[in-house]
């Protein structure tokens, strides 16, 4: 039986910088864009972002900041 190794999310997210990302919020919205940056509070900055609600694209938002609220 293999043991699961815990993964620190901050270095993992930093490694995704410049790559396409999909962020799903607990309220159901989804944001697709390119990850620009992540800070120590896990706030996310996305570029070329599109918003999806119920699977339907509602438009292009451009650059957005998604604030972590935990």
TORMITI-612502 format. One record per residue (C-alpha): y, z, x negated; chain; residue number from 0. Coordinates in nm, 3 decimals, decimal comma, always signed. Each point is the difference from the previous one (the first is absolute). Layout:
BEGIN
<r><y>Y</y><z>Z</z><x>X</x><unit>A</unit><pos>NUM</pos></r>
...
This chain:
BEGIN
<r><y>+0,000</y><z>+0,000</z><x>+0,000</x><unit>A</unit><pos>0</pos></r>
<r><y>+0,337</y><z>-0,097</z><x>-0,146</x><unit>A</unit><pos>1</pos></r>
<r><y>+0,300</y><z>+0,228</z><x>+0,030</x><unit>A</unit><pos>2</pos></r>
<r><y>+0,331</y><z>-0,129</z><x>+0,130</x><unit>A</unit><pos>3</pos></r>
<r><y>+0,283</y><z>+0,018</z><x>-0,249</x><unit>A</unit><pos>4</pos></r>
<r><y>+0,336</y><z>+0,101</z><x>+0,148</x><unit>A</unit><pos>5</pos></r>
<r><y>+0,274</y><z>-0,256</z><x>-0,051</x><unit>A</unit><pos>6</pos></r>
<r><y>+0,361</y><z>+0,102</z><x>-0,059</x><unit>A</unit><pos>7</pos></r>
<r><y>+0,201</y><z>-0,216</z><x>+0,244</x><unit>A</unit><pos>8</pos></r>
<r><y>+0,322</y><z>-0,018</z><x>-0,205</x><unit>A</unit><pos>9</pos></r>
<r><y>-0,140</y><z>-0,194</z><x>-0,299</x><unit>A</unit><pos>10</pos></r>
<r><y>-0,206</y><z>-0,210</z><x>+0,240</x><unit>A</unit><pos>11</pos></r>
<r><y>+0,310</y><z>-0,099</z><x>+0,201</x><unit>A</unit><pos>12</pos></r>
<r><y>+0,204</y><z>-0,059</z><x>-0,316</x><unit>A</unit><pos>13</pos></r>
<r><y>-0,272</y><z>-0,242</z><x>-0,110</x><unit>A</unit><pos>14</pos></r>
<r><y>+0,057</y><z>-0,200</z><x>+0,320</x><unit>A</unit><pos>15</pos></r>
<r><y>+0,368</y><z>-0,061</z><x>-0,080</x><unit>A</unit><pos>16</pos></r>
<r><y>+0,082</y><z>-0,370</z><x>+0,038</x><unit>A</unit><pos>17</pos></r>
<r><y>-0,310</y><z>-0,068</z><x>+0,209</x><unit>A</unit><pos>18</pos></r>
<r><y>-0,033</y><z>-0,064</z><x>+0,374</x><unit>A</unit><pos>19</pos></r>
<r><y>-0,035</y><z>+0,318</z><x>+0,204</x><unit>A</unit><pos>20</pos></r>
<r><y>-0,071</y><z>+0,088</z><x>+0,361</x><unit>A</unit><pos>21</pos></r>
<r><y>+0,138</y><z>+0,333</z><x>+0,122</x><unit>A</unit><pos>22</pos></r>
<r><y>-0,126</y><z>+0,138</z><x>+0,333</x><unit>A</unit><pos>23</pos></r>
<r><y>+0,202</y><z>+0,277</z><x>+0,162</x><unit>A</unit><pos>24</pos></r>
<r><y>-0,153</y><z>+0,265</z><x>+0,224</x><unit>A</unit><pos>25</pos></r>
<r><y>+0,202</y><z>-0,139</z><x>+0,294</x><unit>A</unit><pos>26</pos></r>
<r><y>-0,176</y><z>-0,337</z><x>-0,025</x><unit>A</unit><pos>27</pos></r>
<r><y>+0,255</y><z>-0,216</z><x>-0,179</x><unit>A</unit><pos>28</pos></r>
<r><y>-0,113</y><z>-0,199</z><x>-0,302</x><unit>A</unit><pos>29</pos></r>
<r><y>+0,216</y><z>-0,133</z><x>-0,281</x><unit>A</unit><pos>30</pos></r>
<r><y>-0,113</y><z>-0,278</z><x>-0,234</x><unit>A</unit><pos>31</pos></r>
<r><y>+0,195</y><z>-0,069</z><x>-0,315</x><unit>A</unit><pos>32</pos></r>
<r><y>+0,005</y><z>+0,032</z><x>-0,377</x><unit>A</unit><pos>33</pos></r>
<r><y>+0,004</y><z>+0,353</z><x>-0,141</x><unit>A</unit><pos>34</pos></r>
<r><y>+0,318</y><z>+0,040</z><x>-0,206</x><unit>A</unit><pos>35</pos></r>
<r><y>-0,017</y><z>+0,371</z><x>-0,081</x><unit>A</unit><pos>36</pos></r>
<r><y>-0,143</y><z>+0,340</z><x>+0,087</x><unit>A</unit><pos>37</pos></r>
<r><y>+0,174</y><z>+0,328</z><x>-0,079</x><unit>A</unit><pos>38</pos></r>
<r><y>-0,126</y><z>+0,354</z><x>-0,053</x><unit>A</unit><pos>39</pos></r>
<r><y>+0,021</y><z>+0,070</z><x>+0,374</x><unit>A</unit><pos>40</pos></r>
<r><y>-0,209</y><z>-0,311</z><x>+0,071</x><unit>A</unit><pos>41</pos></r>
<r><y>+0,288</y><z>-0,185</z><x>+0,165</x><unit>A</unit><pos>42</pos></r>
<r><y>-0,079</y><z>-0,372</z><x>-0,013</x><unit>A</unit><pos>43</pos></r>
<r><y>+0,235</y><z>-0,292</z><x>-0,060</x><unit>A</unit><pos>44</pos></r>
<r><y>-0,125</y><z>-0,339</z><x>+0,121</x><unit>A</unit><pos>45</pos></r>
<r><y>+0,151</y><z>-0,347</z><x>-0,045</x><unit>A</unit><pos>46</pos></r>
<r><y>-0,048</y><z>-0,309</z><x>+0,221</x><unit>A</unit><pos>47</pos></r>
<r><y>-0,122</y><z>+0,232</z><x>+0,273</x><unit>A</unit><pos>48</pos></r>
<r><y>-0,131</y><z>-0,106</z><x>+0,339</x><unit>A</unit><pos>49</pos></r>
<r><y>-0,046</y><z>+0,247</z><x>+0,288</x><unit>A</unit><pos>50</pos></r>
<r><y>-0,308</y><z>-0,015</z><x>+0,224</x><unit>A</unit><pos>51</pos></r>
<r><y>-0,037</y><z>+0,187</z><x>+0,327</x><unit>A</unit><pos>52</pos></r>
<r><y>-0,332</y><z>-0,024</z><x>+0,185</x><unit>A</unit><pos>53</pos></r>
<r><y>-0,102</y><z>-0,271</z><x>-0,247</x><unit>A</unit><pos>54</pos></r>
<r><y>+0,297</y><z>-0,223</z><x>+0,083</x><unit>A</unit><pos>55</pos></r>
<r><y>+0,269</y><z>-0,082</z><x>-0,255</x><unit>A</unit><pos>56</pos></r>
<r><y>+0,337</y><z>+0,119</z><x>+0,135</x><unit>A</unit><pos>57</pos></r>
<r><y>+0,202</y><z>-0,152</z><x>-0,282</x><unit>A</unit><pos>58</pos></r>
<r><y>+0,092</y><z>-0,006</z><x>-0,366</x><unit>A</unit><pos>59</pos></r>
<r><y>+0,185</y><z>+0,315</z><x>-0,111</x><unit>A</unit><pos>60</pos></r>
<r><y>+0,050</y><z>-0,087</z><x>-0,367</x><unit>A</unit><pos>61</pos></r>
<r><y>+0,032</y><z>+0,309</z><x>-0,219</x><unit>A</unit><pos>62</pos></r>
<r><y>-0,094</y><z>+0,334</z><x>+0,158</x><unit>A</unit><pos>63</pos></r>
<r><y>-0,048</y><z>+0,363</z><x>-0,098</x><unit>A</unit><pos>64</pos></r>
<r><y>-0,281</y><z>+0,191</z><x>+0,168</x><unit>A</unit><pos>65</pos></r>
<r><y>+0,065</y><z>+0,371</z><x>-0,027</x><unit>A</unit><pos>66</pos></r>
<r><y>-0,296</y><z>+0,233</z><x>-0,038</x><unit>A</unit><pos>67</pos></r>
<r><y>+0,021</y><z>+0,282</z><x>+0,252</x><unit>A</unit><pos>68</pos></r>
<r><y>-0,263</y><z>+0,261</z><x>-0,080</x><unit>A</unit><pos>69</pos></r>
